[in-house]
Amino acid sequence: MSDLHLEIKNLIIDALGLEDMTAADIDSAAPLFGEGLGLDSVDALELGLAIQKHFGIKIDADSRDVRQHFASVDSLAAFIADKKN
């Protein structure tokens, strides 16, 4: 697991108050919403704000690619890495 993946997983846990989970419990390739981690639209907003604040990047909520970026930890890591470069 890369440092960025671990950082994102810990951010998800902290931002959403998932105290009964550890980073190891979150599969990087599993969907964050629906059948995967089971996050909902409120969680998406909170996570988006936490990512913007933590990584200092801008997320355009109106972008049609946002759902794709938030699909999994893997896709979030790719998005964040791209934004930071």
C-alpha positions as CSV (number, residue, x, y, z in Angstrom):
1,M,0.0,0.0,0.0
2,S,1.4,3.4,-1.0
3,D,1.8,6.2,1.5
4,L,-0.9,8.2,-0.4
5,H,-3.3,5.3,-0.3
6,L,-2.8,5.0,3.5
7,E,-3.1,8.7,3.9
8,I,-6.4,8.7,2.0
9,K,-7.8,5.7,4.0
10,N,-6.9,7.4,7.3
11,L,-8.5,10.6,6.1
12,I,-11.7,8.7,5.2
13,I,-11.8,7.1,8.6
14,D,-11.1,10.4,10.5
15,A,-13.4,12.6,8.3
16,L,-16.3,10.3,8.5
17,G,-15.9,9.1,12.1
18,L,-15.5,5.4,11.1
19,E,-13.9,4.6,14.4
20,D,-14.5,0.9,14.2
21,M,-12.4,0.6,11.0
22,T,-8.7,0.6,10.2
23,A,-6.9,1.4,7.0
24,A,-6.4,-2.3,6.4
25,D,-10.2,-2.8,6.4
26,I,-10.6,-0.6,3.3
27,D,-9.9,-2.3,0.0
28,S,-8.2,0.2,-2.3
29,A,-10.0,-1.1,-5.3
30,A,-13.5,-1.5,-3.7
31,P,-16.2,1.0,-4.4
32,L,-16.5,3.7,-1.8
33,F,-20.3,4.1,-2.4
34,G,-23.0,1.5,-2.6
35,E,-22.0,-2.1,-2.0
36,G,-18.3,-1.3,-1.2
37,L,-17.6,0.9,1.8
38,G,-21.3,2.0,1.8
39,L,-20.8,5.7,1.8
40,D,-23.7,8.0,0.9
41,S,-24.0,11.5,-0.6
42,V,-23.5,13.3,2.8
43,D,-20.3,11.3,3.3
44,A,-19.2,12.4,-0.2
45,L,-19.6,16.0,0.7
46,E,-17.7,15.6,3.9
47,L,-15.0,13.6,2.3
48,G,-14.7,16.1,-0.5
49,L,-14.2,18.9,1.9
50,A,-11.7,16.9,3.9
51,I,-9.7,16.1,0.8
52,Q,-9.6,19.7,-0.3
53,K,-8.5,20.9,3.1
54,H,-5.9,18.1,3.7
55,F,-4.3,18.1,0.3
56,G,-4.9,21.7,-0.6
57,I,-6.5,20.9,-3.9
58,K,-9.7,22.2,-5.6
59,I,-12.5,19.8,-6.5
60,D,-15.0,21.0,-9.0
61,A,-18.3,19.5,-7.7
62,D,-19.9,20.3,-11.1
63,S,-17.4,18.3,-13.0
64,R,-18.8,15.2,-14.5
65,D,-15.6,13.4,-13.6
66,V,-16.0,13.8,-9.9
67,R,-18.0,10.6,-9.4
68,Q,-15.3,8.7,-11.3
69,H,-12.5,10.2,-9.1
70,F,-14.4,9.2,-5.9
71,A,-15.2,5.7,-7.1
72,S,-12.4,4.0,-4.9
73,V,-9.3,4.8,-2.9
74,D,-7.3,3.9,-6.1
75,S,-9.1,6.5,-8.2
76,L,-8.9,9.1,-5.5
77,A,-5.1,8.5,-5.2
78,A,-4.7,8.9,-8.9
79,F,-6.8,12.1,-8.9
80,I,-4.9,13.6,-6.0
81,A,-1.5,12.7,-7.4
82,D,-2.5,14.3,-10.7
83,K,-3.7,17.5,-9.0
84,K,-0.5,17.8,-7.0
85,N,1.8,17.5,-10.0
